[in-house]
């Protein structure tokens, strides 16, 4: 094993830091180790199944549809809607386009 030697650096008074290049040797063990069966394989399989069923996006889009329906029915029953009420409905309906775009654009990409 090589001995480490201490270098003496002289830093001029007008400079507060010194730079030094150092070379490092690194040894990495790349051998394959058999750790046995993965204890989380069933959990990973369940997570992939739930992901492929797309439960959460479907729950979110269903919730939005119910919200949209109730808001539109409420708005149509108003005798003379104000600008604020019209703005609320405009935002709710406009958010529907974003929700639908996210829902249809979040499908799994095929790896062909």
C-alpha positions in Angstrom: 0.0 0.0 0.0 1.3 3.4 -0.9 2.2 5.8 1.8 0.2 9.0 2.1 2.3 12.1 2.0 1.3 15.5 3.1 1.5 18.3 0.5 2.3 21.8 1.6 0.3 24.4 -0.3 1.2 28.0 -0.2 -1.7 30.3 -0.8 -1.0 34.0 -1.6 -2.5 36.4 0.9 -4.7 38.0 -1.8 -6.5 34.7 -2.5 -8.6 33.0 0.0 -8.7 29.5 -1.5 -6.4 27.0 -3.2 -7.2 24.4 -5.8 -5.6 21.0 -6.1 -6.3 18.1 -8.5 -6.4 14.7 -6.9 -6.6 11.3 -8.6 -8.6 8.6 -6.9 -8.6 4.9 -7.5 -11.9 3.1 -7.0 -12.5 -0.6 -6.9 -16.1 -1.8 -7.4 -17.4 -5.4 -6.8 -19.7 -6.2 -9.8 -20.2 -9.9 -9.0 -23.8 -11.1 -9.1 -25.2 -12.2 -5.8 -28.2 -14.5 -5.5 -30.4 -13.0 -2.8 -33.3 -15.5 -3.3 -36.8 -14.7 -4.3 -38.0 -11.1 -4.0 -40.2 -10.8 -0.9 -42.0 -7.9 -2.4 -43.0 -9.7 -5.7 -46.6 -10.1 -4.8 -46.9 -6.5 -3.7 -45.3 -5.3 -6.9 -47.7 -7.5 -8.9 -50.7 -6.0 -7.0 -49.4 -2.5 -7.6 -49.0 -3.2 -11.4 -52.6 -4.6 -11.5 -54.0 -1.6 -9.7 -52.1 0.7 -12.1 -53.4 -1.2 -15.1 -57.0 -1.0 -13.8 -56.5 2.9 -13.6 -58.7 3.1 -10.5 -57.7 6.5 -9.3 -58.1 8.3 -12.6 -61.5 6.8 -13.1 -62.6 7.8 -9.6 -61.3 11.4 -10.2 -63.1 11.7 -13.6 -66.3 10.3 -12.1 -66.1 12.8 -9.2 -65.7 15.6 -11.7 -68.7 14.4 -13.8 -70.9 14.5 -10.7 -69.6 17.9 -9.8 -70.2 19.2 -13.3 -73.7 17.8 -13.4 -74.7 19.4 -10.0 -73.2 22.7 -11.0 -74.9 22.9 -14.4 -78.3 21.9 -12.9 -77.8 24.6 -10.2 -76.8 27.2 -12.8 -79.8 26.4 -15.1 -82.2 26.8 -12.1 -81.0 30.4 -11.4 -83.6 33.0 -12.5 -80.9 35.6 -13.5 -77.3 34.5 -13.1 -74.7 37.1 -12.1 -71.2 37.5 -13.6 -69.7 35.7 -10.7 -72.0 32.7 -11.1 -71.3 32.6 -14.8 -67.5 32.7 -14.1 -67.8 29.8 -11.7 -69.5 27.7 -14.2 -67.0 28.7 -16.9 -64.2 27.6 -14.7 -65.8 24.3 -13.7 -66.6 23.5 -17.4 -63.1 24.6 -18.5 -61.5 22.4 -15.9 -63.3 19.5 -17.5 -61.3 19.9 -20.6 -58.1 19.7 -18.6 -59.3 16.7 -16.6 -60.4 14.9 -19.7 -57.1 15.7 -21.5 -55.1 14.4 -18.5 -57.2 11.3 -18.3 -56.9 10.3 -22.0 -53.2 11.3 -22.1 -52.2 9.2 -19.2 -52.6 5.9 -20.9 -49.7 3.4 -20.7 -47.1 3.8 -23.5 -46.6 0.6 -25.5 -43.0 -0.5 -25.7 -43.0 -2.0 -29.3 
